[in-house]
């Protein structure tokens, strides 16, 4: 799939910020999901970062899930596995990160990954309130 979006990382003052963007309301194709997971893992290993912040660019949706164009183009099991592994890679990178991962959600968080991130953030918020 085409990638007109990007993933950028910036580390300053102990904060590793991983920013992602795709012009279709931040709906992320598989290659961007893989880059996002790789950047989360890289920042997790970087001693200059004490915390990881995930954020999206744009002022509408935080994340609209996976690329619908990519979803409808799935024709076989292998392509389907690769597509759905994009979600798993990002969530696993967040789950196994050796540092706190904060997700800056602005706007809507919809679709598969957007929903999962929002659910993940809600779970963290609940745990923080309990403790």
Protein Blocks (a to p, Z undefined) as FASTA:
>chain_A
ZZfbdcddddeehiacdddddfkgoiacfklmmmmmmmmmmmmmmmkbmbdcdddedjkb
fbgcjafklmmmpcbfklmmmmmmmmmmmmmmmmmpcbdcddddehjdedjklmmmmmmm
mmmmmmmmmZZ
